[in-house]
């Protein structure tokens, strides 16, 4: 079992923080595109933003602390 110091040494805690910021910013951007734009422009902004949301969520899931059952 790794301690928090070990996680910090490898940058896992920093990576998680950055992924949370990226996830939050992408969700806010994705929601705002529905108010700011419409039609093709909205689709062209929402698709990459949605992919960033999915990617950062998967990254956070892969970096989660696994506790033995």
C-alpha positions in Angstrom: 0.0 0.0 0.0 1.5 3.3 -1.1 1.5 6.4 1.1 0.5 9.9 0.1 4.3 10.8 -0.1 4.8 8.0 -2.6 1.9 9.3 -4.7 3.3 12.9 -4.6 6.7 11.7 -5.7 5.3 10.1 -8.8 3.0 13.1 -9.5 -0.3 11.1 -9.1 -1.8 13.6 -6.7 -0.9 16.5 -9.0 -2.2 14.6 -12.0 -5.5 14.0 -10.2 -5.8 17.7 -9.4 -5.2 18.7 -13.0 -7.7 16.1 -14.2 -10.4 17.5 -11.8 -9.7 21.0 -13.1 -9.8 19.9 -16.7 -13.0 17.9 -16.1 -14.8 20.9 -14.4 -13.7 23.4 -17.0 -14.7 21.1 -19.8 -18.2 20.5 -18.3 -18.7 24.2 -17.8 -17.5 24.9 -21.3 -19.8 22.2 -22.7 -22.8 23.6 -20.9 -22.0 27.2 -21.9 -21.9 26.2 -25.6 -25.6 25.4 -25.6 -26.3 29.0 -24.5 -23.7 30.8 -26.6 -24.0 29.0 -29.9 -26.3 26.9 -32.0 -26.4 24.6 -35.0 -23.1 23.4 -36.5 -21.0 25.7 -34.3 -22.4 24.1 -31.1 -21.7 20.6 -32.4 -18.2 21.6 -33.4 -17.5 23.0 -29.9 -19.4 20.3 -28.0 -17.8 17.2 -29.5 -14.2 18.0 -28.6 -15.3 19.3 -25.2 -17.3 16.1 -24.5 -14.2 14.0 -25.5 -12.1 16.0 -23.0 -14.8 15.3 -20.3 -14.8 11.6 -21.1 -11.0 11.4 -21.2 -10.5 13.2 -17.9 -13.2 11.1 -16.3 -11.5 7.9 -17.5 -8.1 9.2 -16.3 -9.5 9.9 -12.9 -11.1 6.4 -12.8 -7.8 4.8 -13.7 -5.9 6.8 -11.0 -8.5 6.1 -8.2 -7.3 4.6 -5.0 -8.0 0.9 -5.1 -8.9 -0.6 -1.7 -8.7 -4.3 -1.3 -12.1 -6.0 -1.0 
